[in-house]
Amino acid sequence: MKQVLFVMMTLLIGFHNPIEENFQREIEGKVLDAEDGLPLVNVTVRLKGTTIITTTNSKGEFMLTVPRKGGILVFSYLGFIAQEVKIGSKKVFEVKLSPDYITELAEVIVTGVATATPRKRLSFTEEQKRSAPTSQFMYDQIGGKGFYHDDKRNSGESYANIDENGFKSPWKDPYSTFSIDVDAASYSNVRRFINNGQLPPADAVKIEEMINYFDYDYQSPSGKHPFGVEHEVSVAPWNKDHQLVHVGIQGEKIDMEDLPASNIVFLLDVSGSMSNANKLPLLKKSLKLLVNELRAEDRVAIVVYAGAAGEVLSSTSGSEKGKILKALDKLNAGGSTAGGAGIKLAYKIAQENFIAGGNNRIVLATDGDFNVGASSDQQMEDLIEDKRKSGVFLTVLGFGMGNYQDSKMEILADKGNGNHAYIDNILEAKKVLVNEFGGTLFTIAKDVKIQVEFNPATVQAYRLIGYENRLLNDEDFNNDKKDAGELGAGHTVTALYEVIPVGVESSFKPIDDLKYRKEKKKELSSNSTDLMTVKLRYKKPNKAKSIYLETIIKNESVELNRTSENFKWSAAVASFGMILRDSDYKNDIDFQTIIDMAKSSKGKDLNGYRAEFIRLVEMAELLRDSQ
């Protein structure tokens, strides 16, 4: 009996639980901006050499469960210099990251995430869930990995419902008509979700905005129009029996010194909901970047709104940067949100300082939480729509999370002949307000509409990828009173169509062949050289009559590996969006195919945005596999 007990005790002592041994203790800490001491949100905290990872919460705090033996923590955040800290015996950390104003984004994000392989998922105790201040953590150890996140932190966010475009027959619907969209808010918002350790809700994923986030190497316009049009046709990566048509538009590039003078009114939300570090503090830093780009002939006024709206800086020359920056520094968050009153006051000031022939614009910066005020949403929309006729346009910058009102802000920007961007970090602010200054603030063509006519002799069915909330009635194309999107200086616009060629058997075929119109089909079949005709209408910024141009796309397809980097990159981004949306048309496209296609078309990537996209795809795959 004693011998049996001895053997059992030996077995118990010799038994090692690898998870308990390697995840012995918890550490916690805070990450701050070294310049101003403000907490940094969504900083990635990783145990070096592993996929033990978390991100900081809205207070810059983090908690991580690490092996007893310690290791090295790597703190990385876009736009800041990465820092490595040895754990040792410490339990509490305070880390200060310095902004990286010199290093390109590609160098900031060189650390990737390894492609995940299927592994079993481990469970978490309720105590672990309650104790994690970031409301999420992920680990990978000894064949197991897990992931936890709290969806309630985004429960107040608002996204318009998107009904994905389906296939249409050119016999029944020969035209596809839509307004261009140069907004890119969806991509940076999706990035915020993924960096937070969450896959985004489907309606937050607008594929056209993700595609148009990136620059493309299109030829500059050389004719009388302020933009040029080019196209390519190849195989759809997610369905080898279908074709993918890529249509690209390049806006005229204008040197900064040649841009007209600006009359800008900053309309800033300083309500209580803007107090988090990734809201008003980030907003102030972002606008400082814009102020540094202003010239003496440019003018800026600042209007704020909380419980009430007021002017905190009268219209001031761009040469007085110190005065403008001082006014920004004094702003603090508090109170409710009288957005309607703020918009009215901003338009009044913009009109009083109107520059004939200049760029007259309101820059609204907010989380979109318009919850108090004299104006209803519809009244604000009507006001903005009316004011754009005076030549004062509206750009909307979104900040923060938890109560981010994407649907509301997009509508306001559309009504105001402007664009909508989401600022999730200081580097995104630099992209929107410095690198793309002309495209963000200077309109070269307004009410830009696209209408595509498909040739039923070569096209059995087609579908527009994205642009669901930009669709127009066919008759709207020739109606100059119908509002559409704007194109900024240097901006590119990309649209993709998935096409089922005639003769291809496809389960996505929308309708059966016609039975009683064979003669008509025979007559049309004589033209087998054209695939589609792309027609465009646009107006000059100060004109009311539209200008027309068209481009014929031939029925000529090339192999995917022979297409341009433009084509392959847009196809990779569209594929990623389709996976995130769980599209009915994604077929068997997978993350690795997207990564391979993106890597082969990354190009020079001077600002590193494409390298970042590849990292996001890798992270999204890890998140998907861990759920």
C-alpha positions in Angstrom: 0.0 0.0 0.0 2.8 2.4 0.9 4.5 1.6 -2.4 1.3 2.5 -4.3 1.0 5.8 -2.4 4.6 6.6 -3.1 4.1 6.0 -6.8 1.0 8.2 -6.9 2.8 11.1 -5.0 5.7 10.8 -7.4 3.3 11.1 -10.4 1.5 14.1 -8.9 4.8 15.9 -8.2 6.1 15.1 -11.6 3.0 16.2 -13.4 3.4 19.6 -15.2 0.5 21.7 -16.4 2.2 23.6 -19.2 -0.4 26.4 -19.2 -0.1 27.0 -15.4 3.7 26.8 -15.6 4.0 29.3 -18.5 1.2 31.7 -17.5 2.1 32.2 -13.9 1.5 35.9 -13.2 -0.2 39.0 -14.4 1.5 42.3 -15.2 -0.1 45.6 -15.8 0.8 49.1 -16.8 0.1 52.3 -18.7 1.5 53.8 -21.9 1.8 57.5 -22.3 2.8 60.0 -25.0 6.3 61.2 -24.0 5.6 64.7 -25.3 2.4 65.6 -23.4 1.9 62.8 -20.9 -1.5 61.9 -22.4 -2.5 58.2 -22.4 -2.1 56.4 -25.7 -5.0 54.2 -26.9 -4.7 51.0 -28.9 -1.0 50.6 -28.3 0.0 47.0 -29.2 1.8 45.3 -26.2 3.4 42.0 -27.3 5.6 39.5 -25.5 8.6 39.3 -27.9 8.8 36.0 -29.8 5.3 35.0 -29.1 1.7 35.9 -30.0 0.9 36.8 -26.4 -0.6 40.2 -27.1 -3.0 42.9 -25.9 -3.7 46.6 -26.5 -4.1 49.6 -24.2 -7.6 50.7 -23.3 -9.1 54.2 -23.4 -7.0 55.2 -20.4 -3.8 53.8 -21.9 -3.8 50.9 -19.5 -3.1 47.2 -20.2 -3.0 43.9 -18.4 -1.2 40.8 -19.7 -0.6 37.3 -18.4 3.0 36.2 -19.0 5.3 33.3 -18.3 6.9 33.1 -14.9 10.3 33.3 -16.5 9.5 36.8 -17.8 10.7 38.0 -21.2 10.7 41.2 -23.2 7.6 43.4 -23.9 7.4 45.2 -27.2 5.3 48.4 -27.3 4.4 49.6 -30.8 2.0 52.3 -32.0 1.7 53.8 -35.5 3.5 57.1 -35.6 5.6 56.4 -32.5 9.0 54.8 -32.0 8.6 51.2 -30.8 10.1 50.4 -27.5 11.3 47.1 -25.9 11.1 46.7 -22.1 12.5 43.8 -20.1 9.9 42.3 -17.7 12.3 41.0 -15.0 10.5 40.8 -11.6 8.4 44.0 -12.2 4.6 43.8 -12.0 3.7 47.4 -12.9 5.0 49.4 -15.9 4.8 52.9 -17.1 6.1 53.3 -20.6 6.4 56.6 -22.6 6.5 56.5 -26.4 8.0 59.3 -28.4 6.4 60.4 -31.7 8.3 59.3 -34.8 8.2 62.3 -37.2 10.9 61.1 -39.4 10.6 57.3 -39.9 8.3 56.2 -42.7 5.3 54.1 -41.7 6.8 51.0 -43.4 9.6 51.1 -40.9 7.3 51.5 -37.9 5.3 48.4 -38.7 8.0 45.9 -39.8 7.0 43.5 -37.1 4.3 41.2 -38.6 2.0 38.5 -37.2 2.7 34.9 -38.2 0.0 33.3 -40.3 -2.2 31.3 -38.0 -2.7 27.5 -38.2 -5.9 25.9 -36.8 -5.5 25.1 -33.1 -7.9 24.3 -30.3 -9.4 27.2 -28.4 -8.9 27.5 -24.6 -11.5 28.9 -22.3 -11.2 31.8 -19.9 -12.5 32.2 -16.4 -15.0 34.9 -15.5 -12.4 36.3 -13.2 -9.9 36.6 -16.1 -12.6 38.4 -18.1 -13.4 40.8 -15.3 -9.8 41.6 -14.5 -8.7 42.5 -18.0 -8.9 46.3 -18.2 -8.6 46.2 -22.0 -11.6 43.9 -22.2 -9.6 41.7 -24.5 -6.5 39.6 -24.7 -5.1 36.9 -26.9 -2.5 34.2 -26.4 -0.9 31.2 -28.2 0.8 28.5 -26.1 1.5 24.8 -26.5 -1.0 24.2 -29.3 -3.8 26.3 -27.8 -4.9 29.9 -28.2 -7.8 32.0 -27.1 -9.4 35.3 -27.5 -11.9 37.3 -25.5 -13.4 40.7 -26.3 -16.3 42.7 -24.9 -18.6 43.8 -27.8 -20.4 46.2 -25.4 -17.6 48.8 -25.8 -18.9 49.5 -29.3 -22.6 49.1 -28.6 -23.3 52.8 -29.1 -21.8 53.0 -32.5 -24.1 53.5 -35.5 -23.6 52.1 -39.0 -26.1 52.2 -41.9 -27.3 48.8 -43.1 -25.6 47.6 -46.3 -27.4 45.3 -48.6 -24.7 43.9 -50.8 -25.0 44.4 -54.5 -26.0 41.3 -56.4 -25.7 40.2 -60.0 -27.9 41.9 -62.6 -28.7 41.0 -66.2 -27.9 43.5 -68.9 -31.1 42.4 -70.6 -33.2 43.6 -67.7 -30.8 46.2 -66.2 -28.4 47.5 -68.9 -27.2 50.4 -66.8 -25.3 50.6 -63.5 -25.4 54.2 -62.2 -23.7 55.5 -59.1 -21.9 58.5 -57.5 -18.2 58.4 -57.0 -16.9 58.0 -53.4 -13.5 59.2 -52.2 -14.3 58.8 -48.6 -11.9 56.4 -46.8 -13.3 56.4 -43.3 -14.3 52.8 -43.4 -10.7 51.5 -43.8 -9.2 53.4 -40.9 -12.3 52.4 -38.8 -11.8 48.7 -39.7 -8.2 49.0 -38.8 -9.2 50.4 -35.4 -11.4 47.3 -34.8 -8.7 44.9 -35.8 -6.0 46.6 -33.8 -8.4 46.5 -30.8 -8.6 42.7 -31.2 -12.0 42.6 -32.8 -13.3 41.8 -36.2 -15.5 44.7 -37.4 -19.3 44.5 -37.8 -20.3 43.8 -41.4 -22.0 47.2 -41.9 -18.8 49.0 -40.9 -17.0 47.4 -43.9 -17.5 49.5 -47.0 -15.5 47.9 -49.7 -15.3 50.9 -52.0 -13.9 53.0 -49.1 -11.3 50.4 -48.3 -10.2 50.3 -51.9 -10.1 54.0 -52.2 -8.0 54.5 -49.0 -4.9 53.7 -51.1 -3.2 55.7 -53.8 -2.9 54.1 -57.2 -0.4 54.7 -59.9 -2.7 56.1 -62.6 -1.6 58.4 -65.3 -2.2 62.1 -64.7 -4.9 63.7 -66.9 -3.6 65.3 -70.1 -6.7 66.6 -71.8 -9.3 69.2 -71.1 -10.9 67.2 -68.2 -9.5 67.5 -64.7 -9.2 63.7 -64.4 -8.2 60.7 -66.5 -9.9 57.3 -66.8 -8.2 53.9 -67.3 -9.2 50.3 -67.0 -8.1 46.6 -67.0 -10.0 43.3 -67.3 -8.8 40.0 -65.8 -10.0 37.0 -63.8 -11.8 37.5 -60.5 -9.4 36.0 -57.9 -12.4 34.6 -55.9 -14.1 33.0 -58.9 -11.9 31.8 -61.8 -15.0 31.6 -64.1 -15.8 35.3 -63.7 -14.0 38.4 -64.8 -13.0 41.4 -62.8 -13.1 44.9 -64.4 -11.0 47.6 -62.8 -11.9 51.3 -63.6 -9.5 54.0 -62.2 -9.9 57.8 -62.2 -7.0 60.1 -61.4 -7.7 63.6 -60.3 -5.5 66.5 -61.5 -2.6 67.1 -59.1 -2.1 70.7 -58.0 1.0 72.0 -56.2 0.4 73.5 -52.8 1.5 76.9 -53.8 -0.9 76.9 -56.7 -4.0 76.1 -54.6 -6.5 78.9 -54.1 -6.7 80.7 -50.8 -8.6 78.9 -48.0 -11.3 80.2 -45.7 -11.6 77.4 -43.1 -13.8 77.2 -40.1 -12.9 74.5 -37.6 -16.2 73.3 -36.0 -15.1 71.2 -33.0 -17.1 69.0 -30.7 -15.9 69.7 -27.1 -18.8 67.9 -25.4 -18.3 65.4 -22.6 -18.2 62.4 -24.9 -15.0 63.8 -26.5 -12.9 63.6 -23.3 -11.1 60.3 -24.1 -7.5 60.5 -25.3 -8.4 59.2 -28.8 -10.9 62.0 -29.2 -10.3 65.7 -28.3 -6.6 65.3 -27.4 -6.0 63.5 -30.7 -8.2 66.0 -32.5 -6.1 68.9 -31.3 -2.9 67.2 -32.4 -4.4 66.5 -35.8 -5.5 70.0 -36.5 -2.1 71.3 -35.4 -0.7 69.4 -38.4 -3.1 71.1 -40.7 -2.4 74.6 -39.2 1.3 74.1 -40.0 0.4 73.7 -43.7 -1.4 77.0 -43.9 -0.1 80.0 -45.9 -0.4 83.7 -45.1 -3.3 84.0 -47.5 -5.3 81.2 -45.8 -7.6 82.0 -42.9 -8.9 79.9 -40.0 -11.7 80.5 -37.5 -12.6 78.1 -34.6 -16.2 77.4 -33.4 -16.8 74.9 -30.6 -20.0 73.4 -29.4 -21.0 71.5 -26.2 -23.9 72.7 -24.1 -23.9 75.8 -26.4 -22.0 76.9 -29.5 -19.5 79.7 -29.6 -16.7 81.3 -31.5 -13.3 80.9 -29.7 -11.2 82.3 -32.5 -12.2 84.8 -35.1 -11.0 84.4 -38.7 -7.2 84.6 -38.5 -4.4 84.6 -41.1 -2.4 81.4 -41.5 0.7 83.5 -40.8 -0.4 83.8 -37.2 0.1 80.1 -36.4 1.0 80.7 -32.8 -2.4 82.4 -32.1 -4.3 79.5 -33.8 -2.3 76.9 -31.9 -2.9 78.6 -28.6 -6.6 78.7 -29.2 -6.5 74.9 -29.9 -4.5 74.2 -26.7 -7.1 75.9 -24.5 -9.9 73.6 -25.6 -11.4 71.2 -23.0 -14.2 68.7 -23.2 -17.4 68.9 -21.1 -21.2 69.3 -21.5 -23.8 68.0 -23.9 -23.8 68.2 -27.7 -25.6 71.1 -29.4 -24.4 70.1 -32.9 -27.1 71.9 -34.8 -26.4 75.3 -33.2 -22.7 74.8 -33.9 -23.2 74.0 -37.6 -25.4 77.1 -38.0 -22.8 79.4 -36.4 -19.9 77.9 -38.5 -21.7 78.5 -41.7 -22.5 82.1 -40.7 -18.8 82.8 -40.0 -17.7 81.0 -43.2 -20.1 83.2 -45.2 -18.9 86.4 -43.5 -15.3 85.6 -44.5 -16.1 84.2 -47.9 -13.2 84.2 -50.4 -14.4 84.6 -54.0 -12.7 81.9 -56.1 -11.2 80.4 -53.0 -11.7 77.2 -50.9 -14.5 78.0 -48.4 -14.9 75.1 -46.1 -16.1 73.9 -42.7 -14.0 71.1 -41.1 -16.3 69.4 -38.6 -14.4 67.2 -36.1 -16.5 65.0 -33.8 -17.5 61.5 -32.7 -20.8 62.2 -34.3 -22.8 62.1 -31.1 -25.3 64.9 -31.9 -27.7 64.3 -29.0 -28.9 67.7 -27.9 -29.8 70.8 -29.9 -32.6 72.7 -31.6 -32.1 70.9 -34.9 -33.2 67.4 -35.8 -30.9 65.3 -38.0 -33.1 66.1 -41.0 -33.0 69.8 -40.3 -29.2 69.8 -40.1 -29.0 67.8 -43.4 -31.4 70.3 -45.1 -29.3 73.2 -43.8 -26.0 71.7 -45.0 -27.5 70.9 -48.4 -28.8 74.5 -48.8 -25.5 76.1 -47.7 -23.4 74.2 -50.2 -25.2 76.2 -52.9 -23.4 79.2 -51.5 -20.0 77.6 -52.2 -19.2 76.7 -48.6 -18.4 72.9 -48.5 -18.2 70.6 -45.5 -15.5 68.0 -44.5 -16.2 65.7 -41.6 -13.4 64.1 -39.5 -14.5 61.3 -37.1 -12.8 60.4 -33.9 -13.1 57.9 -31.1 -14.9 54.7 -30.4 -17.9 53.4 -28.4 -20.3 56.0 -29.7 -18.9 56.7 -33.1 -21.8 57.7 -35.4 -20.5 56.7 -38.9 -23.8 56.7 -40.6 -24.6 60.2 -39.5 -21.3 61.7 -40.4 -21.2 60.2 -43.8 -24.6 61.7 -44.6 -23.5 65.2 -43.4 -20.3 65.1 -45.6 -22.3 63.9 -48.6 -24.9 66.7 -48.2 -22.1 69.2 -47.7 -20.1 68.4 -50.9 -17.2 67.2 -48.9 -15.6 64.0 -47.7 -15.6 61.9 -44.5 -12.4 60.5 -42.9 -11.9 58.6 -39.6 -8.8 59.6 -37.6 -7.7 56.7 -35.4 -4.1 57.8 -34.8 -1.8 60.8 -35.4 -0.3 59.1 -38.5 -3.8 58.9 -40.1 -4.2 62.6 -39.3 -1.0 63.3 -41.2 -2.2 61.3 -44.2 -5.5 63.1 -44.4 -4.5 66.6 -43.4 -0.9 66.8 -44.7 -0.1 64.2 -47.3 -3.5 64.5 -48.9 -4.1 68.2 -48.0 -5.2 69.1 -51.6 -7.5 66.2 -52.1 -9.1 66.6 -48.6 -9.8 70.3 -48.8 -9.8 71.4 -52.5 -12.5 70.2 -54.9 -11.6 70.0 -58.6 -14.9 68.4 -59.8 -18.3 68.1 -58.1 -21.4 65.9 -58.7 -19.3 63.2 -60.4 -21.5 60.4 -61.6 -20.6 57.2 -63.4 -23.0 55.2 -65.6 -21.9 51.9 -67.1 -23.8 50.3 -70.0 -23.1 46.6 -70.4 -23.1 44.8 -73.8 -25.5 41.7 -73.5 -23.6 40.1 -76.3 -20.6 39.6 -74.1 -21.9 40.1 -70.6 -24.3 37.6 -69.1 -24.4 39.3 -65.7 -22.6 41.9 -63.6 -22.4 43.3 -60.2 -20.8 46.5 -58.8 -18.5 45.7 -55.8 -19.4 48.2 -53.0 -20.9 51.7 -53.5 -24.2 50.3 -52.1 -25.0 53.6 -50.5 -24.0 55.6 -53.6 -26.3 54.0 -56.1 -28.4 56.4 -58.3 -31.4 55.9 -60.4 -30.5 55.6 -64.1 -32.4 58.7 -64.9 -30.3 60.6 -62.3 -27.3 60.5 -64.6 -28.5 63.1 -66.9 -30.2 65.2 -64.2 -27.9 68.1 -63.3 -30.0 68.8 -60.2 -29.1 65.4 -58.7 -26.3 65.6 -56.2 -23.3 63.3 -56.4 -19.7 62.9 -55.1 -16.8 65.3 -55.3 -13.3 64.7 -56.5 -10.4 66.5 -54.7 -7.1 67.6 -56.2 -4.8 64.5 -56.7 -7.4 62.1 -55.5 -7.9 58.7 -57.2 -11.2 56.8 -57.4 -11.4 53.1 -58.2 -14.5 51.0 -59.0 -14.6 47.2 -59.6 -17.2 45.2 -61.4 -17.5 41.4 -61.3 -18.7 40.1 -64.7 -20.1 36.7 -65.8 -19.2 36.3 -69.4 -21.7 35.0 -71.9 -21.5 31.3 -72.2 -20.2 30.7 -68.7 -22.3 28.4 -66.4 -22.6 30.1 -63.1 -24.8 29.5 -60.0 -25.0 33.3 -59.7 -26.8 33.8 -63.0 -29.6 36.2 -62.0 -32.3 35.3 -64.7 -32.8 32.6 -67.3 -32.2 33.3 -71.0 -35.0 35.1 -72.8 -37.4 32.8 -74.7 -39.3 35.3 -76.9 -36.6 37.8 -77.9 -34.2 35.6 -79.9 -34.2 38.0 -82.8 -33.2 40.9 -80.6 -30.4 38.8 -79.1 -29.2 37.8 -82.6 -29.1 41.4 -83.6 -27.0 42.5 -80.6 -24.6 39.5 -80.8 -23.0 41.2 -83.9 -21.0 43.4 -81.5 -18.7 41.0 -79.6 -15.8 43.4 -79.3 -17.2 45.7 -76.6 -17.6 44.6 -73.0 -19.0 47.9 -71.6 -19.1 51.6 -72.0 -18.2 53.8 -69.0 -19.9 57.2 -69.1 -19.1 60.1 -66.7 -20.7 63.4 -65.8 -19.1 66.1 -63.6 -19.4 69.8 -62.9 -16.7 72.3 -62.3 -16.8 73.5 -58.7 -18.4 76.8 -59.6 -20.7 75.6 -62.4 -24.2 74.2 -62.5 -24.0 72.4 -65.9 -22.4 69.0 -66.2 -19.7 67.9 -68.7 -19.9 64.5 -70.3 -17.2 62.0 -71.4 -17.2 58.3 -72.1 -14.7 55.4 -72.4 -15.3 52.0 -74.2 -13.9 48.9 -72.5 -13.1 46.1 -75.0 -13.9 42.5 -74.4 -10.2 41.7 -73.8 -9.0 39.9 -70.7 -5.4 39.3 -69.5 -4.1 36.7 -67.1 -4.1 37.8 -63.4 -0.4 37.6 -63.1 0.1 39.9 -66.0 -2.1 42.7 -64.6 -0.8 45.9 -63.1 0.0 46.4 -59.4 -3.1 48.7 -59.4 -5.4 45.8 -60.4 -3.9 43.2 -58.1 -3.9 45.5 -55.1 -7.5 46.6 -55.5 -8.5 43.0 -56.0 -6.7 42.0 -52.8 -8.4 44.8 -50.8 -11.8 43.9 -52.3 -11.3 40.2 -51.4 -10.4 41.2 -47.8 -13.6 43.3 -47.5 -15.6 40.4 -48.9 -14.3 38.1 -46.2 -14.9 40.6 -43.4 -18.5 41.1 -44.7 -18.9 37.3 -45.1 -20.0 38.1 -48.7 -22.3 35.7 -50.5 -19.9 36.0 -53.4 -16.5 35.4 -51.7 -16.5 31.7 -52.8 -13.2 30.0 -51.5 -11.0 33.1 -51.3 -8.8 32.8 -48.2 -6.5 35.1 -46.2 -3.3 33.6 -47.6 -4.3 34.2 -51.2 -5.0 37.8 -50.3 -1.7 38.2 -48.5 0.2 36.7 -51.5 -1.7 38.9 -53.9 -1.0 42.0 -51.8 2.7 41.2 -51.3 3.1 40.8 -55.1 1.5 44.3 -55.7 2.8 46.3 -52.8 5.1 48.4 -55.0 7.3 51.2 -53.7 4.8 51.9 -50.8 6.7 55.0 -49.8 4.3 55.7 -46.8 4.0 52.1 -45.7 0.2 52.0 -46.0 0.2 48.8 -48.0 2.6 47.1 -45.6 0.2 47.9 -42.9 -2.7 46.4 -44.8 -0.8 43.1 -45.1 -0.3 43.1 -41.3 -4.0 43.8 -40.8 -5.0 40.8 -43.0 -2.6 38.6 -40.9 -4.1 39.9 -37.7 -7.7 39.4 -38.9 -6.9 35.8 -39.8 -5.7 35.2 -36.2 -8.8 36.8 -34.8 -11.1 34.7 -37.1 -9.3 31.5 -36.1 -9.5 32.3 -32.4 -13.3 32.8 -32.4 
